[in-house]
């Protein structure tokens, strides 16, 4: 162990000490500046590319919101407008009639027949109410070995 430590110190002592700022000649300094400027430009291009991809990703994710905002800003196309008008008209009529619009007597007759079939099949009761389930506790018996 001791020899390794001394070898390291002698090896380190024999190496010339380099500072962080080596002496520059005019050509050497311009070469270093050229390399540094190229590295800076490369980093700037990488940052620009990363920024471009982030903006692109954000725009792609928010395209649905953009489309909705764009549609609200302009007039709806005629088919969408007709569809929305029909839905609003049906909603108003169903509130007035209190149920199915233009159902008539034949519709009510079919509904009552289906309800009686279901009551007969499933043992009666109120079909508009969720059933109450009751599960009795099982009886456990001890088995002799």
C-alpha positions as CSV (number, residue, x, y, z in Angstrom):
1,X,0.0,0.0,0.0
2,X,2.7,2.4,0.9
3,X,4.6,1.8,-2.4
4,X,1.5,2.5,-4.4
5,X,1.0,5.8,-2.6
6,X,4.6,6.8,-3.2
7,X,4.5,5.7,-6.8
8,X,1.4,7.8,-7.4
9,X,2.9,10.9,-5.8
10,X,6.1,10.5,-7.7
11,X,4.2,10.0,-10.9
12,X,2.0,13.0,-10.3
13,X,5.0,15.1,-9.3
14,X,6.9,14.2,-12.5
15,X,4.0,15.2,-14.8
16,X,4.0,18.9,-15.8
17,X,1.3,20.9,-14.2
18,X,-1.3,22.3,-16.7
19,X,-3.4,25.2,-15.7
20,X,-6.9,25.7,-17.1
21,X,-5.8,28.5,-19.3
22,X,-2.8,27.4,-21.3
23,X,-0.7,30.0,-23.0
24,X,-2.1,30.9,-26.4
25,X,-0.4,31.8,-29.6
26,X,-2.3,33.8,-32.2
27,X,-3.1,30.7,-34.4
28,X,-3.7,28.5,-31.4
29,X,-6.1,31.0,-29.8
30,X,-8.0,31.6,-33.0
31,X,-8.4,27.8,-33.4
32,X,-9.8,27.5,-29.9
33,X,-12.2,30.4,-30.5
34,X,-13.3,28.8,-33.7
35,X,-13.9,25.5,-32.0
36,X,-15.8,27.2,-29.1
37,X,-17.9,29.2,-31.5
38,X,-18.7,26.0,-33.5
39,X,-19.7,24.3,-30.2
40,X,-21.8,27.3,-29.2
41,X,-23.6,27.3,-32.6
42,X,-24.1,23.5,-32.4
43,X,-25.7,23.9,-28.9
44,X,-27.9,26.7,-30.2
45,X,-29.1,24.6,-33.1
46,X,-29.8,21.7,-30.7
47,X,-31.7,24.0,-28.4
48,X,-33.6,25.4,-31.4
49,X,-34.5,21.9,-32.6
50,X,-35.6,20.9,-29.1
51,X,-37.7,24.0,-28.8
52,X,-39.3,23.5,-32.2
53,X,-40.2,19.9,-31.4
54,X,-41.7,20.9,-28.0
55,X,-43.8,23.6,-29.7
56,X,-44.9,21.1,-32.4
57,X,-45.8,18.5,-29.7
58,X,-47.8,21.0,-27.8
59,X,-49.7,22.2,-30.9
60,X,-50.5,18.6,-31.9
61,X,-51.8,17.8,-28.4
62,X,-54.0,20.9,-28.3
63,X,-55.4,20.5,-31.9
64,X,-58.8,19.5,-30.5
65,X,-59.1,22.6,-28.4
66,X,-57.9,24.7,-31.3
67,X,-60.5,23.2,-33.6
68,X,-63.3,23.9,-31.1
69,X,-62.2,27.5,-30.7
70,X,-61.9,27.9,-34.4
71,X,-65.4,26.5,-35.0
72,X,-66.9,28.9,-32.4
73,X,-65.2,31.8,-34.1
74,X,-66.8,31.1,-37.5
75,X,-70.3,30.1,-38.6
76,X,-71.2,26.4,-38.4
77,X,-71.6,24.6,-41.7
78,X,-75.2,24.0,-42.7
79,X,-75.4,20.3,-41.8
80,X,-74.0,20.9,-38.3
81,X,-76.4,23.8,-37.8
82,X,-79.4,21.6,-39.0
83,X,-78.4,18.8,-36.7
84,X,-78.1,21.0,-33.7
85,X,-81.4,22.7,-34.4
86,X,-83.2,19.3,-34.6
87,X,-81.7,18.3,-31.3
88,X,-82.7,21.5,-29.6
89,X,-86.2,21.2,-31.1
90,X,-86.6,17.6,-29.9
91,X,-85.4,18.6,-26.4
92,X,-88.0,21.4,-26.2
93,X,-90.8,19.0,-27.4
94,X,-89.9,16.3,-24.9
95,X,-90.0,18.7,-22.0
96,X,-93.5,19.8,-23.1
97,X,-94.8,16.3,-23.5
98,X,-93.0,14.9,-20.5
99,X,-91.7,11.8,-22.3
100,X,-91.3,10.4,-25.8
101,X,-92.2,12.9,-28.6
102,X,-95.0,11.7,-30.9
103,X,-95.3,8.4,-29.2
104,X,-99.0,8.1,-29.5
105,X,-101.4,5.4,-28.2
106,X,-99.7,2.5,-30.0
107,X,-96.3,3.3,-28.4
108,X,-98.0,3.4,-24.9
109,X,-99.7,0.1,-25.6
110,X,-96.4,-1.6,-26.6
111,X,-94.6,-0.3,-23.5
112,X,-97.4,-1.6,-21.2
113,X,-97.3,-5.0,-22.9
114,X,-93.5,-5.3,-22.5
115,X,-93.8,-4.3,-18.8
116,X,-96.4,-7.0,-18.1
117,X,-94.2,-9.6,-19.9
118,X,-91.2,-8.6,-17.7
119,X,-93.2,-8.7,-14.5
120,X,-94.5,-12.1,-15.4
121,X,-91.0,-13.4,-16.2
122,X,-89.2,-12.0,-13.2
123,X,-91.8,-12.2,-10.5
124,X,-93.5,-8.8,-10.5
125,X,-92.5,-5.8,-8.5
126,X,-91.7,-2.3,-9.5
127,X,-89.5,-2.3,-12.6
128,X,-88.6,1.4,-12.2
129,X,-86.9,0.7,-8.8
130,X,-83.6,-1.1,-8.3
131,X,-84.2,-4.4,-6.5
132,X,-83.1,-5.1,-3.0
133,X,-80.8,-8.1,-2.6
134,X,-80.7,-10.1,0.6
135,X,-78.1,-12.7,1.1
136,X,-78.6,-14.9,4.2
137,X,-75.6,-15.9,6.3
138,X,-74.5,-19.4,5.3
139,X,-74.8,-22.1,8.0
140,X,-71.4,-23.7,8.7
141,X,-71.1,-27.1,10.3
142,X,-68.0,-28.5,11.8
143,X,-66.9,-31.7,10.2
144,X,-65.4,-34.4,12.5
145,X,-62.0,-35.8,11.4
